[in-house]
Amino acid sequence: MVLRQLWHDANELAQAAYGGKDAKRLMRAILATDSYQITALQRIRMSAIRWGIPGANHFLRMVQTTVHGIEIGKDVILGDGVYFNHPLGIVIGGNSRIGDRVRFFGNNTVGTAREDGYPTIEDDVWVGAGARILGPVRVGARSTVGANAVVITDVPPDCIAVGIPAKVKRKPPPRYGCIRRS
């Protein structure tokens, strides 16, 4: 099961980072990206907890933190294809839930130091550099959390959260069609 999950993560990352899933891009994603190494370590940590291997989770967490500068709690659930664009300074704590294909752009905090609840980030969310998502909030699917935003209330799907504290705005519909020339 872990190997299948790691293979799926590699495919998702190759698509997100390099625009395709061919062998060259897949190997580049596996061998040359911090994001894949972080995700693989997290998957192995979760397996070590399930299998009851003493000390493995703590050791791998130290490796994750020391080598990549990212701290992910032992109860965090990562979805498939989570992409850490710039992992340095990212902290994901408690029992936060991270959906599929979520992108983190660096120096993010997800969770709080208190035990009042942890965030749920749904699928296909982009979390901008320096953003904070605090408390028992839900960030809806396909939303964007702007750089340095501080999210302390729920963000509906297909929205943008910007500011301190974050204000929610609807994403404009995608533009399709031709530009008219006169």
N, C-alpha and C positions, 0 to 999 in steps of 0.2 A: 504494500500500500504506500509506503513512504517513497519508494522508487518511482511509482506511478505519479505521485504528487510532485516529486522533483522534476520529472520529465515534463509534466504539464506546466509547471512554473517556468522551466527553460523555454518552452514554446511561447508562452505568453510574453516573457521578457524579450525574446528575440523579436517578436512582432512589435512590441512597444518601443524598444530601444533602437532597433535597426530596420524596421519596416518589412520584415518577412520572416519566414520560418524555414528557409532552406538550410542545408547542412553547415555552410560557412557561417551564416548569421547565428545559428544555434550554438555552434562551438564557440563563437566569439562571446555570446551571452553567458555561457557557462564558465569559460576560462578567464574572461577579461572584465567582468562587471562585479563590483562590490555588491550590488543588489542581489544577484543570484547567490553569492556566498552567504550573505546575511539570511536570506530566505531558507537556504539549505540548512544552515546552522539552527535556525528556529524549528524547522521540521524535525531535525534530529533531536533537538532538545525535547520537543513534545513527545517524540517516540520514547526517549529515555525515561521520561516521567511515567508514561503508560506502562512501560516494561519494568518499572521499579528499579532502575539501575542507580544505585546510590552515588551521589556526587557528580554524576555526568551533567545534569542540568546546570548546576552551579559553575562547573568548569567551563562548559560551552558558553554560558552567559558571560563569563569573564573574558573569554576569547572574543566574543562578539563585541563587547564594550571596548576592549583594549585595541584590537586590530582595526575595527571599523568605526568606533566612536558613536555607536548606537546602543541604546538600552531598551530592551523589550522584555516586559514582565513575563513570568512563567505561566500566567493564566490567560495571556493574550491569545486570541484566535485570529490568525491571518488567513485571508481568503487566497484564492489562486491568483497568481500573476501580480502580486503586490510589487510595486516598483519604487525603490528608494533612489531617486535621481542623485541626490547629494546626501548621504546618510549621516554625515557628521553632525552631532548635536541632537539627533532625534531621540525622544523618549516616549515610549508607548507603555503605559502602566496599567496595573490592576488587571481587571478582566475585560478590557476594551475588546470590541469586536470590529475587525477590519474586513471589509468586503472584497470582492474580486476586482482586480485591475485598478486598485487605488494607487495613486501616485503621490509620493511625498517629495517635496523639493528642498528639504534641508532645514535643520534647526527647529524642528516642530516639537510641540508637547501635546500629547493626547492622554488625558486623564488628570487626576488631581492627587495631592498628597493625602487628602482626607478620604475616608471610606463612604462617601455619600453617593457613590455610583460612578460608572465609567461610560465613556462615549461609545456609540455604535456608528460606524461609518459604513454606509451602504456601498454598492458596486459603482465602479467607474467615477469615483470622486477624485478631484485634484486638490491637494492641500499645498498652498503656496508657501514660499520660504518664510520662516519665522512665525507661522500661524500657530495659534494655541486653540485647542478644542478641550474644554474643561467641563467636568461634571457629567451627570447622566443625560446627555443630549444625544440626539440622532441627527446625522447629516445624511440627507436623502440622496438617492441614486442620481448620478450624473451631475451633481452639484460641484461648485468650485468654491473653495475657501481661499480668499485673497491673501496676498503676502501681508504678514504681520497682523492679520485679523485675530480677534479674540472671540471665539464662539462660546457663548454661555446659554444659548437657547437653541431649540430645534431649528434645523434648516430643511425646508421642504425639498422634494426632488426637483431637479432642473432649475436650481436657483444659484445665485452668487451671494456669498457672505463677505462683507468688507467692513473694515473699521474696528474701533475699540470703544465699546463693545460692538460686535458685528451687527450690522444691519443687513437684512435680507432683501435682495432684489431678484426679480424674475429674469432669467436669461432671455435675451432676444431670440426669436426663432432663427434657425439657420437660413442663410440666403442661398437660394437656388435660382437658376435662370440666367438669362443673358443681360448684359449691360447694353442699354440702347445707345447708339451713337447717332448724332445728328448730322 
